[in-house]
Amino acid sequence: MNLYNLIAEIAKTKSKNIAYSCNGIKTNYEQLLSSINDIAEILVGNEVQKGDKVALLLGNSPEFIQSYLAVLKLGAIVIPLNPAFTESEISYILNDSSTKLVITTSSQKEKLVNVQKEIKSLKKYLLINELQQMNRINNHTQNVVYEENDPAVILYTSGTTGHPKGAVLSHSNLIENAKDFSKMIELNETDRMIAVLPMFHSFCLTLCVNMILLNGATIIIIPKFHPTELVEIIRKERATLMAAVPTIYNYLNQINTASSEDFKSMRACISGGASIPIELLQSIQKKYNLLIVEGYGLSETAPVLTFNPYRGICKPGSVGIDLPSVETKIFDENGHEVERGTVGEVVATGPNIMSGYLNKLEETEKAFVNGWFKTGDLGKKDEDGYLFLLDRKKDVIITNGYNVYPREIEERLYQYPKVIEAAVVGKPDELVGESVCAYLIVSDDTVTEADLIEFCKKELIHYKVPKQIHFVKELPKNSTGKILKRKLR
């Protein structure tokens, strides 16, 4: 089943429900369907066919949603791009994916003009504000045959070395993950989801777009994140759900003008993208009387694997239990499952797992072991099946032969009252291999390195205590707000 078809059926039965709200302008499902059809007709007029790659170089907007579903309607494949990408980043992805057409805005036109000659597959780009003047081809979908395992989206991961890899996700991958998460969060058509994360990212695409539209609920589109403006929109729009990363919750926690009254309509906040520090989790829940529920996943898994139960036991520090259709295990280096409580690599299987990386057979084969997808994350499970993440395998610090997990040190640093953000990495050291190095944002310039080292010594064994602490104004982050430790290293 094509994802568009399912949403179109919902649109017909819930035509007057509000599909999305953006800058106070509301659009119902009937109007959304009409816009999708208009864009689909324009795409056919530009020779887009089933299997073609169409890139969306768009920010959070109604046009992103309309274009995304119009491409899927034709059986074509969406390549979501970050509008902040440089010309070389855009050029690489368009070439690697053999993209035929790009839908973008006039502000991105110069980039595409400059890279177009380098991309043999690229026939043209369309500016979203000019689509209304373009020719349409009617009755264009009659001969399109859809299969549930047809590719729907190719998400390029932010690879730590070399170029990013394109994770190929099918309609079935996206549909099953959205359905699974709908059950976990008990979604219904009265819900109003804040879409503040970038729509080109899997987290927002599945939870804030696909899942919401498949249930006839409402997306509240946030084109650009600003903490106080977000609070105002939540209050004004009576939002019931929000999906965000720890960085956003950290910003909200710093606001002095907001109160629990602003968030009284919210029934749950979903946290993912990176582990949320326990100190931050408990602080913001208490400050705003919010339920923050943490989950875990990757672009390659469409993206959600685990989630703390909405009704049931939420364990601070845990990313929850497996989604209904998903199974995760902990494997050792030899590909064998380990006992509960033992640290190993998180592996997963389920209908949401990608088919592979585009044009990278060797990388795809390395990503699986006996049919299980290797996440590259280290974790352990408790006796109840709750997953606790430690770190990415590549982020583990090996000092004097000991494995040191940065998250444990970061959790301790967050307990210091004046620490706002913390990131711990390994620094090459001739004597011990790697030494522990921390980068911090603090709220008070009087805080010293000695203060924090002494604070860590009270709870951490000597080889886990940072040998160096750097105070910075900001930490490098990706488009979703996840701290980029490779840049710190």
N, C-alpha and C positions, 0 to 999 in steps of 0.2 A: 504493500500500500504506500502510495506517495504521501509524504507529510502534508503537502498542499491540499490533497483531496480530503484528508481528515479535517483539516481546519476549515475547508470550504463547506463541509457538511455541518460543522458547528455553526458557521456563519449564517447558514440558511435557517437553522432552527432557533438561533439566538440573535437574529438580525438586528434587533434594537438594543442589545447589550452594548456597552461601551467597550470597544476593543483596546483603545489607548487614549491617553490624555497627554498633551505636550504643550507646555506654556499656556495652560488654561483652555486650549482648544481640544474638544472631545470628538472622537470619531467612532461611530458604531460599526458593527461587523458587516452590515450591508454596504456601507461606504468603503470599508477596507477591501471587501471583495471586488467592488467596482474598480478601485484603484489598482489592485493586483492585475485584474483583467486588462486594463488599459496598458499597463507597462508590459505585460506579456505579449500583447499584440504589437507593440513597438519593437520588442525584441525579435519577434518573428520577422517583422519587416526589415530587421537588420541581420537576417539569416542565422539567428540562433536556433540550434536544433538540440535534440536529446543527446546528452553526452558532452556537449560543448562546455568549456570552462568560462564562467563569467565572474570577474572580480568586482567586489564592492569596496570602493575606497570612500567610505562614508562614516560619519560619526553617528552617535545615538540620535535617531530621528525617525519620524513616520516613514520617510523615504527609504530608510534602510529596511524596515519591515516589509514595505510594499515590494521593493525590488527583490529582496531575498525570496519571498514567496512566489513572485512572478517567474523567477529563474527556475525554482523547483517545479512550478506548474508545467514547464516545458520539458521536464526531465533533464534539464541542464544541471551543471554542478557549480555551486557557489564557492568562490575563493574570497573569504573576508580578509581585508587588509586594514592595518592600523594607519589612520590618516597622518600619524606623526612619522611614519617611515620615511627614510631618505630615498633619494632617487635610486641609489645602488641597491637598497633593500627591496624596493618595489620591482626593479628590473630583474633581480635574481628570482623572486617568486613567480613573476609573470612568465619568465622563460622556463623555469623548472616545471611549472604546471601547464605550459602550452595554452595559456589563457587567450581566448579569442576576442573578448570584449570587456571593457571596464565601464562601470557606472560610477560616476563621481560628481564632485561639485566644482564650481568655477575656481574656487580657491586652490584646487589641486591640479588645475589644468596645466600649469607650467611644468610640473614634474612629469606629467604624461607626455607632453610635447617633447621633452628632453630625452625620454627613454624609449619612445615609440619605435624609433629607427633601429634599436638594439634587439627588438623582440619580433621575430619572424612570424609567430603565430597571431600576434595582435592585429586585428583588422581595423578596429576603431575604438574610441571611447565616447560615451554619451554623458552629457552634463545633465544632472537631474532636473535642473530648473528649465531646461529646454525640451523636456520630454513631451510636454503638452502640445507642442507645435509639430511633432513628428507624425508620420503616417502610421496607420494601424492596419493590421491584417486580421480580418474577422474569422471566427470558427477555425482557429489554428490548432486546437489540441485534439481533434477527433482521431487522428492516427497515432497518437503517442501511447505506447504500451508501457505501463509502469511495472517494475518489479521491486519488492520490498528491499532487496539487497543491492539495488542500484545505488551508486555513489550519490550523495546529496551535497556534502560539504567537504572541503579539504582544508583542515586547520593547520597552519604552519606553526610548529612549536618553536619556542625561543631558544634553540639549541645552545648548549654551554660552550661547545667548541665547533668551529667550522660554520657551515651554513645551516639554517633551520630546515627541518624535515616536515613534509606535508603528510599529516595523519588523515587517511581516507575514511570518512564516516558515511555509512549508508543511511537511507531513510529509516530502516529498521533500527539501527543503532540509536538514532535520535528519538524516534517514537517510543521505543521501549524504555529508555532512560527517563524521558519526560513522564511516562505513565507510572514508572516505579516511584519517582520522587513525588508525584501527585499523591500517591497513597501514603507515603511517609509523612507528608506535611498536611494531609487531609484537605487538599485544595478543593474549593468549590467556586461557582461562577460569581459569587459576591466578593471574592478576594480582589484586592487592589495591590499589585506588586510594584514596588519601586525598582526601576531599571536605571541604576546609577553606574554600574559596571559597564565597560565598553561592550557593545553588541557584537563586535567582531571576535570576542573571546568566548570560548565554549561555556564558561560559567554563566554568563548572562544569556547567551544564545539559547541554552537549554532551559534554564530555570525561569528567566524573565520574559522570554519570547515564546519558544515552542510550548512549554508546559502551560503557560497562561492561555494562549490562544486555543490549545487543544481542549481547554475546559470552559471556554466562553467567559473567562474572567477579564480583568482590566490591567493593562500595562501603564504605569505612570512613567513616562519617558523623561529622564534627566539628561539634557544635552551636555551639560558641563557640571562637574562636582564642585560645590562650595559648601562647607559645613553648615553655616547658618542658613543659607538658602535651602539646603536639603531639609533641615528641620522645619522650616516654614512650609515647604511643599508637603511634607508628611502630615503636618497638622491640617493644612488647608484641604488636601485631597482625601483625608481620612484613610490613609494607606493602612493595609492590614499586614503586609509582608514586605521584607526587604532582603535581598541577597547582596552581601558586601564582603570585602576582605578586611583583615585586621587593621590595616592602615586607616581605612575609613572610620572604623569604630574608635580608633585611637583619636582621630580628629574630633569626632563627636564628643568623646569623653573630655576633651580640653575646653569645650564651650562652657562659658560661665552664665550665659543668658538663657539656656534651655533648661527645661524641667520635665518631670514625668508626665505632666499635663500635655505636653507637646506630642507625646508618644502613646497616648491612651488608646488610640484606635489600633495600634499594632498588636497582633496576636503572636507574632514570632519574627525574629531576625535570624537569617541564615548566615553563617560565617564559613568561608572556605578560601581556597587559593594559597593559603599558608596557615600554619598552626597559630591559633590566637593565644597569646600569653594568658595564663590562668589569672594573673593579677589584673590584667585589663578586662578580661571576661567578667570577673566578679565585681569590678569597680563600676563598669557601665551598666550592668544588670541592676545593681543597687541604686545607682544614681537616677536612672530613668524607669525603674520598675519594668525592665524589658526581659523577655525570654530570648536568649541568644543560644542558638543550637548549631553546633559545629559539625561539618561534614568534610569529606575528602574525595578527591578525584583528580583526573588528568585529562588533557585534551584528547588523548588517545582512547579514553574510556567514556567519552561523550557527555559529560565528564564524570558523573558522580558514581562512586563505589560504595561509600559508607556514610552513615548519618546517625546522629543521636536521635532516639525516638522523640517525636513531638509530644506524645503522651507516654510517659514511662520514665525510666531512669536515664538522666543525662549525667554523664561522668565528666567533670572538669578535667581538661587535659587529654580527653579521648576524642577521636573523630567518629566514634559511634560504631554501629553494627552494620552488617551487610544490607544493602537494598534487597528487596524481595527476590529479584531475578539474578542477583550477583552473588558470587562466592569469592572470598579472599582467603588467602593462607599466608603463612610465613615460611619461607624456604631458606635453607642454608646455602652455602656456596656451591654445593654439589647438586642442588635442585631437589633436596629432600625436605619434607615438612618437619618443622621443629616443634618441641613441646610448648604448651602454653607458658607464657612468661619469658620465653627465650627470644632474644633479638635476632632478626634475620631480615631478608628482603621481602617486601609485600608483593604478592603476585595475585592475579585476579582472572576470573573467567565469567562470561555472561554475554547476553545478547547486545550489550552496549560497547563491546570491545571492537576497536577499529579492525579493518581487514589488513592494514599494513601501511607502510610509508610509500608514498608515490615515488616511482622510479628508483627505489632503493631496496632491492631484494635482500641484500646482505644485511642491511640495518634491520629490516623486518624480521629476518630469521634470528638475529641476535636478541630481538625484543621478546621472544617467546621461548619457553622451556616446557616441553611436553604439553603444549597447548595452553599453557598459562602465560599471561602477559606479565612481564617483569616491569614493575613500576620504577625501579631505581631508588625507592624509598626504603629506609630501614624502620622497622617497627616491631611491636610485640602485641600479643593478644592476652587478655586476662581470662579468668575462668568463665566469665559470662559471654565471651566472644567480642568484647569491646576492643577496638583497635587503638593503640597508642603509637603515634609516630615519634621517631627520634630525630632523624635527619635524612637528607639525601645521602646516598652512599658516597658521593663525591665530596660532600661537605664534612664528613667525619675527619677529625683531627687525630693524627697518630703521633703521640708524644712519648718518647722513651719506651715504645712498645705498647703503650696503653691506648685504647680507643676512647676518645673524648667526644661526646655528642654536644655540639654547640647549643642545642635547644635547652639542655639542662642548665647551662651557664646563663643563657639569656633569661630563663625563668627566674633565676636568682637575682639578676640585675634589675629586672622589672619590679622586684619587691622593694627596691630602693625608692623612696617617695619622690625623688626629683628626676628619675629617669623616665623619659617620654618614649624613646625608641632605642632598641638595642640589637646589634648584630655581631655575632662572634664567628671568626674565621681562623684558619691556621696560617701561621707565618713560617716560612722556611727557617730552620735553625740547625746549624752544623752539629751541635752537640746532641740534641734530642730528636732531630728529624723535623718536627713542627712545634712551635710554641703557640699558646692561646693568645689571640689578639681580639680586643673588643672595640667596636665603634659605637659611640653613644650620642644621642641627642638628649640634653638635659634642660630643665626649666630654670636652673639657677647657675650662674657662672662661678659661684663660690665653691661648687662641688669639685673635689680634686681626685686625681688618679689614686692617691694613697687612701682616701676615704672609701672608694669603691673596692679596692683590692682587699682592704681590711674587712669590709662588709662580706665579700665573697668567702674569705678565709673562715668565717664563722660557720658556714654550711657546706663548703666544698673541700674535697681532698686537695692537697697541695698542687698536684699536676693539672687540676682543672681550673685553678685560679688564674685569671688573665695575667700575663706577664707585661702586657702593654694595653693601655686604654687611650683611645683617641676620641676627643670631643669634636663633633662636627655639627654643622648647621642643618645638613640634610643627608639622607642616605640614598644611594642610587636605587631606583625602582623601575619595574617594567610598567606596561600600560594598565595593569590591574592593581598596582600598588605593592606588588611583591618585591621584597628587597633582593637586589642582585648581588649575591655574595661573590660571584666570579669577578665582579668589578672591584670589590673591596680587596679580594686576594691579589 
